[in-house]
């Protein structure tokens, strides 16, 4: 579907508009009064899942196919340590 240059450009523009940084330079804002929860979520989203890079790609795929599936790699001691995109 995105082999057409017009469709590919439209998908890119829509994904870019969905994933914009705020005034602090963050793509994802975490609002909580609990400092421990905030630190754990920041580590998960920014270090493990790398939303700064992956969220744009995931958003484009979501717009393109209408759904997106991620398989989380979870360890009992480490928690979530990786994720993989599954085919739609």
Secondary structure, DSSP 8 states (H G I E B T S, - for coil): -TTSHHHHHHHHHHHHHHS---TTS-SS----S-HHHHHHHHIIIIIIS-HHHHHHHHHHHHHHHS--EEEEEEETTTEEEEEEEE--
